């Protein structure tokens, strides 16, 4: 799989908004840095090297992070990573569907959350999807965490922006917490959630769009009615973590 591109120019306004939000929490890269990143110009000066950027890029090279992960140039303490989403259940009906996830971490001394943008193109139009952090990119998915919704427009494009803990998202059973071994920011309790997937919010939407009335509801969606969500539509598709 080819490396993903940096932030597209047509989505600069989203990234500007994202970085402004992180800036309120402290430690955001300057506007000049954003311009350099977006235009793919040379990296920041040597005396401004970001150790987190170097560390994450080494993790990509060593296979600790997936090869699809792109770590953008940024001034410390801001860290920005991107990775693509690819079609899963919609692959045959919407083979051109694409997704780009951008995660920004600010100063951990001031920021209480990471900021996440999910941007999709060529998806089923006017459909709502649910976004989950997941233990495994594909079935059986393992532990999952519901984090956001995304509704596409008539042309199949859409985006959502939300804030939560992404880089160290984890699930645990407090009766037997255990500990993870590969947390980006240190050991956490339980099981790290290091992948992302998107599901049809409506099983009926999925059955109609995919022309398959036999599709079953998602097993981890209790909802009302139970199992009302459809199958996974997009995934990062990687074995190694993407964040």
N, C-alpha and C positions, 0 to 999 in steps of 0.2 A: 504494500500500500504506500502511495506517495505521501511525502510530508505535506501537511496542510499549509496554506498560505497565511501570511500575516493578516491583520484586520483589514477587510476590504474598505476602500475609500468611501463607498456609498453607505457604510455603516459607521462612519466616523462620529456622527452625532450621538449614537448609542454609547460608543466608548468614551466620548467626552463626558456624557452624563454619568457613566459608570465611574470614571476616575474622579469626577467632582464629588460623588457620593463617598468614595473612599477617602478623599481629601478631607471631608468633614470629620472623619474618624482619625485622621492623622497619617502622615507618611506617604502622601501621594506623589507620584512623579510629576515633574513640571510640565507645562504646556509644550515647552520646547522638546522635551523627551517624547511626548505623545506624537508630535509632528514627525520626529525622526523615525519613530517606530512605524507609523502609518505609511510613510513614504519609502520605507526600506532603505534608509540611508545608514551610514556607518554607526557602529555601536558607540556607547557613551565613552567619555574619556577614561584613560587607564586609572586615574586616581579616583574614579567614581564607580569602579567595578562592584557589582552586586554579588556578594558571596552566595546568596540563595540562588541566584541565576546559575552561577557556576556549578553549584551542588546539584541542582535539578537537571542541568544538561548532562552532567556526569552520570546521573541516575538513568537518563535515557540511553546513553552510550553503553552502560553496563547491563541494560535490560531490566532494571528495577522499575522503570516507567516504560510504557509502551512507546514504540518507535514513531507512532503517530502524534505524540505529544510534542508541541512546539513551545519552547520557553522564550518569551519575548524579552528584548533588551528593556531594562527599567532601572531607575535609580533606587537604591536602597532607602527605606525598607520595603518598598512596593515590589510584589512579585506577580507576574502575569503569565498564565499558561493558556494554551488553546489546544483543542483536539476536535476531530470531526465526529459526527454521527452518520451512520450509514443505514440504509433501509433494511428491515428484517421482514416482517410479514407483508409489507407493502412493496417489496422489491419487484415482483412481477408486474403489478398494476402501476407502480410509480417508480420506474427504474432510475429516473434522474433526480430523485429526492436527495437532498443534501442537508446537513446540519453542521453548525459550527458553534462550539461551546467556548466561552472565554471566562476564566476565573481570575479575579484580582484579589490578592491579599495585601492589606495595608499593614500598618505598624501594629504588631500584636500587643504592644503596651497600651494602645488607645482603641484600636478597632475591636469591636465585639463580634464581627462576622466577616465572612468573605462575600464578595459581590459577584454574581453569576449572570451572564447573558447567554441565552440559548436562541440562536438565529437559524431558521429553516427556510428552504426554498424548494419549489416544485413538489410540495406535499399535497395531499387531498385538500381541496378548498373548503373553507367554512366548517372546519371540524375542530373540536376541542380535544386536546391530548393531555394526559397527566404525565408528569416527569418524576422519576424516582432515582435516588441513589441506590445502587444495587451491589451485592457482593460479587456476583458473576455477571458478565455481559450477556450471556445466553442462558437458556434453561439449564438447570433448575433455578437460576437467579439467586438462590440463597436468601440471606437477610436483605430487607429492602426498607427504604425510607421515602415516603411521599413528600415531595418538596415544592412542587409548583404545577400550574396549568399553563398551557399555551394554546391559543385559538388562531387558526390560520385565516387569512383573508381570501377573497375570491380568486386570487391568482396563485394560491398555494403557498404564499410566503407568510412568515409570522415571526415574532420574537417575544420573549419575556425576559424580565430582569427581576432578580430576587436576591435577598441577602440571608445567608445562614452560614453555619460552619460546614465547609466543604472539604478542605484539605485534611481534616482529621475527623471526618464523619465516621461514626461507628455504631454498631448495635451490640447490645449485651443482655444477658439474662442475669439479673442481680443475684439470683440464687447461686450462680456459678460463673462469675464475671470473667475469669481468665484474663489474658492480656494478648495484644497483638504484637507482632515483631517488626513490622515494616512501616510504621507511621512516619509520615513525612516530617512531623515536628516532635517525634518522640513516641514512646510506647503509650498506647491507649488501652482502655479496658475493652474486652469483648472482641468483636470482629470488625475490621475496617471495611467501610463501604467506599470502594475506589473506582466504581464504574457508574455509567449513567444510561438510562433507557427511557423511552417514551412509549406510552400505551394509549390506545383509543379510550377515551373517556366513556364512550357508549358502545356496547356490544352490537346494538342494532346498526350503528354507523359502519362498523367494521364489516358486518355481514353483508350490508348493501354494497359498500364500496369494493369489497374483495369478492363479491358474488359467491359467497359461501355461507349458506344458512346453517351449516353444521358447527360453525365456530362456537367455542365455549367461553364463558366468562373467566376473568382472571381470578386465580385462586386466592390471591392475597388482598382482594378488594371486597371487604365486607359490605360497605355501602348500603344503599337503600334504593332498589332491592339488592340483595346479596348478589355478588358476581355480575354486577351490571356493566363493568368495564370490559373492553375487548382485548385483543392480543397486543403484544409488543409491536410497535410500528417502526421504531428506530433504536439503535444501540451503538455504543462505541466499538463493539465488535472485537475487543482485544482481550487477550489472556492476561497480560501484564497490566498493572494499574494505570489509569490515565490521570489520576490526581491523588 
